[in-house]
């Protein structure tokens, strides 16, 4: 009687796994880590007008940044805009995400998801052009305000922090909606019905049942929107104008117009470090709060 042959999954063991991972690890090191190391080295060089850079080992670029009130204000403004954008995206994204997740018709759900994702297929310049038409002195918003008598003269809407936040929200909101929708779909609908059946109103059901279960999606969506807000370039540059500076346009200006690569590299590392620290801190706080909410509402 012949023994039955069984074939299990083939998995590389020992040095074979390392050999298979080596090309991808090497590619990551070359394409991601390599440019960061080079940029860090540039940030320690000295800048002389008329020269590309002078080889040195100095922290003068970082000292200049933290001692200059202008660049400190630019950093604080960038953090404020990113936080405001993230908070607004979270508030505006919960209801659409819940509605999409609870749509029973697959065809209707696909159409709504396409409508949410469709703005992402347009380039940043096209979206910004639309906001310029809307917020300009002779744009649609001012035309409406003047026609209904709410303003006697065109209101300054462009080149303000409010306009920048609105523009960034329009860019980042689809990411928040899609992230929350995918998490809400994994929450069993009978849990909501049980909460309502036990006497809770819709707000209490949301606060005690849905919100704790949605925390993984909230953390992911907030982190994604915050990173995109911190590194926004086209929207702050075109809608904010020269008077409303943020870190990414300021960095670009130092490298392209001033040709000050050392200081531009220092700005890049300050931006990356601030984004990383705030992202890790907010993620830690939200994840720490999530189990406490679940225990408190259990």
C-alpha positions, -999 to 999 in steps of 0.1 A, spaced: 0 0 0 15 32 -11 19 61 13 -1 92 5 19 121 -4 10 155 12 25 187 1 25 215 26 32 252 19 68 257 7 85 282 30 121 292 28 141 285 60 173 296 74 195 316 50 171 311 21 146 336 36 174 362 41 185 357 5 150 363 -8 146 395 13 180 409 5 170 426 -28 140 444 -14 159 455 17 187 467 -4 163 486 -27 147 503 4 181 513 17 192 527 -16 160 546 -25 147 557 9 175 557 35 202 568 11 186 601 1 178 609 38 214 603 48 226 625 19 201 652 30 213 650 66 248 655 54 238 685 34 221 701 64 254 702 82 272 720 55 279 758 53 263 781 28 281 808 10 263 831 -15 274 823 -50 285 788 -41 265 755 -41 277 747 -5 308 745 15 317 712 31 316 715 69 302 699 101 281 726 116 247 730 133 244 767 122 214 759 99 194 744 127 205 772 150 194 798 125 160 781 122 152 779 159 166 814 166 146 831 138 110 840 149 99 839 112 107 802 107 94 793 142 61 809 132 61 790 99 65 757 118 38 766 144 15 777 116 21 744 97 13 724 128 -19 744 135 -31 740 99 -24 702 100 -43 698 133 -72 719 122 -74 700 89 -73 666 106 -100 676 132 -124 689 105 -118 658 83 -127 636 112 -159 655 120 -170 656 84 -159 621 76 -178 600 102 -214 604 88 -205 597 51 -183 568 62 -211 553 83 -236 558 55 -214 541 29 -206 512 52 -243 505 59 -254 507 22 -269 473 14 -268 476 -24 -233 467 -38 -240 488 -69 -250 519 -50 -220 514 -26 -197 513 -55 -211 544 -71 -209 564 -38 -173 552 -33 -164 563 -68 -179 597 -61 -158 600 -29 -126 589 -46 -131 608 -79 -116 641 -67 -83 623 -60 -80 617 -98 -77 654 -104 -44 670 -101 -36 695 -73 -34 723 -98 -69 716 -111 -84 716 -76 -66 747 -66 -78 765 -98 -113 757 -87 -108 773 -53 -92 803 -69 -124 807 -90 -146 803 -59 -126 825 -34 -113 852 -57 -123 888 -53 -146 884 -83 -152 847 -76 -185 829 -70 -184 833 -32 -180 871 -33 -206 874 -61 -230 856 -38 -222 877 -8 -226 909 -28 -258 898 -44 -276 890 -12 -263 921 6 -241 904 31 -211 924 20 -206 959 4 -172 951 -11 -153 919 -20 -142 900 11 -106 888 13 -111 850 11 -80 840 -8 -45 841 8 -58 834 43 -54 805 67 -91 797 64 -88 792 27 -58 770 31 -76 748 57 -106 745 34 -84 735 5 -65 709 25 -98 695 39 -111 690 3 -79 670 -5 -77 649 27 -113 642 34 -116 612 10 -88 595 28 -106 599 61 -139 587 47 -124 556 31 -104 547 62 -134 550 85 -157 532 61 -135 502 60 -134 499 98 -172 505 102 -179 477 78 -162 453 102 -185 463 131 -215 440 134 -248 459 128 -266 438 155 -244 455 181 -260 488 172 -295 473 173 -288 457 206 -278 491 221 -309 508 207 -331 480 219 -317 483 255 -329 519 256 -300 540 244 -306 568 219 -286 571 188 -260 595 203 -255 572 233 -252 542 210 -226 560 189 -206 571 220 -206 539 239 -206 513 211 -195 526 177 -168 551 189 -147 527 209 -149 501 180 -140 528 155 -108 539 173 -84 519 150 -99 537 120 -99 570 137 -62 566 146 -52 556 111 -73 583 94 -60 611 117 -24 601 112 -28 600 75 -46 634 73 -21 650 97 9 638 76 -7 651 44 -15 684 61 20 689 74 35 682 40 10 701 19 27 721 -9 5 731 -38 -25 742 -18 -7 764 7 15 779 -20 -14 788 -44 -42 795 -20 -22 808 9 0 831 -12 33 846 -1 19 860 31 7 826 45 39 806 45 41 769 55 70 746 58 69 728 24 68 760 3 94 776 25 117 746 20 112 746 -17 120 784 -19 153 779 0 164 751 -24 152 765 -57 152 803 -54 179 809 -28 200 779 -38 206 774 -1 207 736 0 221 733 36 194 754 51 167 738 29 179 704 40 177 715 77 141 727 71 133 693 56 146 675 87 128 698 110 96 692 91 102 654 91 111 653 128 82 674 139 58 653 118 72 620 132 72 631 168 36 645 167 24 615 148 39 590 172 27 610 203 -9 613 189 -10 576 179 2 566 214 -24 588 231 -53 576 209 -43 539 212 -40 543 250 -73 560 252 -90 533 230 -88 504 255 -99 527 283 -129 538 264 -138 501 256 -134 492 293 -154 522 305 -183 515 281 -182 477 286 
